[in-house]
Amino acid sequence: MTEAVSGPAIILVRPQLSENIGTAARAMLNNGLTDLRLVAPRPDWLSDRAIAAASGADRVVLGARIFDTTAEAVADLNRVWATTARNRFMVKPVDTPKSAALAMRALDADGQKFGVMFGPERTGLENDDVALADTVVTVPLNPDYSSLNLAQCVLLVAYEWYQAAAPTLPERHMTKGAEPPATKEKLQHFFDHLERELDECGFLRIPDKRPVMVRNIRNLFQRAHLTGQEVQTLHGIVHELVTYRHRKGKSHNSED
């Protein structure tokens, strides 16, 4: 068997049916992909039905990595796409599978790690999942009937990746030798730091608005494709602002 090529991690978030995991694995291996990640699958996900549906792609199913949360599943990736057919009212770039594949090939040439998230069969990805992504992938289909099952969606994305094996790569945002974008884990640490201080200073004080505000702030930084060094700089900025606020508060108290 031909050795699988590098490519996107396929991340199935809270998949509901074990046979759909098997058919998604089959679609992956058809196109040379083997990095399957499952977020909070059901306890019986590795059933005989999953193996049978994989139809020979057993090694993809058996090699799947399991994660408790979507954030953990994407932590080591530099760039993430989220598949969705619905308007999420978030400011994010939108790709088709074809344009996403071209962008992925450019990232692959730079040695970066990337992946595509797919949501549960019935509901799709939640907004908090989509907020972890840099870009949305939408499949342009018949507007009167655009329903796809999970394996079909995985196949479309994986097929475009495979067909883009020797494309004219799109213009890259980084010069040769530049640091790649920070991993999602590093971004998550920064988000935790920033949101903790925003809670402390009262910026996120309205409970009903907090989830949307947090997602909007995260999306703002996701679009910037920050490097690891830039994330460290932002950590330093937040730290210095907090330190200054505390010094200023002590100064006012001493004057009183």
N, C-alpha and C positions, 0 to 999 in steps of 0.2 A: 504494500500500500504506500502511496506517495505521502511523504511527510507533510503534515499540515503546515500551511503558511501562517505567518503572524497575522494579526487582525484584531478586530474589536472584541472585547469581552461582551457576551450576551447575558444581560441581567434580567431575569424574570422575577418580578416583584409580586409576592404573595400569589403564586399560581394556584389555581383551584383544582385542576384535574391532572392526575398523574400522566394520562395518555397524551395530554397536550405538551407536557415536558418532553416526552419521548418523541413526538412529531417535530417539536422545535429543535431537538438535538439532531434529528435526521436532516432537517433543513440546514442546520449549521454545517454538518460534515459534508453535505453536498457541495458546499462552497469553501471547504478547507478550514473551518473554524472549530475550535475545540474548547475555548475558555467559557464554560457555562457556569453562571453564578445564580443561586436561588436565594431569594429573600423571604424568610418566614414561610416556607412551603408547609403544606399539611403533613401530619406525621406519617401518612401512608404514601408519600410522594414516590418513593422508590418501590413501586409495586410491579407485579408481572405485567400489568397493562402498560406501564411506562417502557419497560424493556421491549415488549412486543411492538409497541408503536414506534420505537426507535428504528426498528427494521434493519439492524446491523450497525447502528451508530451507538452500540452499547457503551463503548469506551467514553463517549461524551457524557452520557447519563451517569455512569459510574464515577467519572472524574469530576462531577459537579461539586462546587464548593458552596457550603450553606452559611448564610449570614442571618443574624437576628434583625438587622435594620438595613435600610437602603444606604444610609450614610456609611456603614461599615463595608458594604459591598463595593462602593465606588472610591473608598479611601485612598487607594494606591494609584488611581487614574489621574491623568493630567487634563483630560477633556471628556465630557459626557454628553450624549444626546438622549433626549426623552421622546418616545413615540406617543403621539396623541392626535386625535381627530377633532378635539373640542377646543374652543377658544378659552384659554386659562386667564385672560386679562392680565398677563405678565408681559413685560417688555423683554423679549428674547428673540434672537435671530431664528428664522425658520428655514429648514432645509427640506428638500425632497430626498428620498433614498439615494438618488444619483448624485446630487450635489454633496450630500453628506459623505458618500463614498470617496469622492475626489478629495474632500478635506481630510478624511481619515488617511488616505494614501500619503498626503503631505506630512501629516503627523508621524506616520510610520517611518517615513524617510528620515525624520528627525530623531527617531528612537523614542518617541513618546508613547505613553500608554493611554488607551481610550476605550470607551465602551458605549453600548446602547441599552437603554432601559425599556422594558415592556411591562405594562401593567396587568392586573388581574383580568381574566376573560370577560367578566360581567361589567366591571366598572371602569377599567383602565387605571392609569396612575392617579394618585392623589396629588393635590397641589403642592404638598410638602415634598413629595418625590420629585416633581417637575422642577421645583425650586433648586434642587441639587444639580441640575443639568445646566450646561452652557448654552445649548441649542435645542430647539424642538424639531422633530422629524414628522412631517405630515405627508401621507401618500395621496397624490392627486388622482382621485377616482370619480366615478359617476356621482355627482352631488345628490342624486335621488336615491342612491343605494351604495354606500361606501363601507359597509360592514365587512370586517376581516376577522378571521379567527387568529389565535395566537401564532400558530405555526406559519400561516400565510404571511403575517407581518414580519416574522423573523426571516422567512425565505426572501422576501422582497429586499430587505436591508442587506442580508448576507450575499444575495445574488449580485447586487450592484457593487458591493465591495469586491467580489471575485472578478467581475467583468472590468473593473477599473484597474486591473493589474499593471497596465502600462499606459497610464493617461498622461496628458499634458497637465502637470500639477498646477493648481491654482496658486496665485501669489501668496507667499508666506508673510506673516507679520513680523518674523524675527530674522535677524541676520545670522549667518553661519557662525556657529560656536556660542550663540547666545543661550542663556539659561532657559530651559523649557518652563511652561506654566507650572505653578505649584500643584502638588497633589491635592486631592479633595480632603485628605486627612489634615493637611496643613491649613487649608482654608477653613475647615470646620473648627479647628482650634482657635483661629482668629475670630470666627463668628461667635464662638462661645465667649471669648474675651470681650469683644465689642458689646455683645448683647448684655453681658453681665454688668458692664459699666453703664450702659444705657438704662438698664433697670435701676441701677443705684442712683443715677442722677435724675430719674423721673421721666425721661424721654418716652419710655414705653409704659407709662402709668395707666393707660386706658385699656382694661382687659379685653374688651370686645374688639379693639382695633389692633392689639398687639400682634396676632398671627399674621395679618396682612402686612403690617409695617415691617416685621422681621423678614418675611419673604421678599418684599420689595428691596430692602437693604441688601439682602444676600444676592438677589438677581443683579443689582447694580455692580457688585464686586465680581460676580461670575462673568459678566460681559467683558470685564477688563482683561481677562486671561493673565492674572498676576503671576509673576515669578515667585519662587521661594524667597528670594531676597526682598522683593517688594512687600510680601506678606510680613516678613520680619520688620521692615520699616514701619508698616502700619501698626504692628504690635507696639513698637517704640513710640509712635505718635500718640496712641491711646494711653499708654503708660504715662507719658509726660504730661498730657492734658489732665489726667487724674491726679498726678502728683502736684501739679500747679494748683488745681482746685483745692486740694487739701491744704497746701501751704497758704493759699489765700484765705481759706476759712480759718486757719489758726491765727493768721495775722489779724483778721477782723475781731476774733475773740479776744486777743490780747489787748487790742485797743479799747475794747469795751471794759 
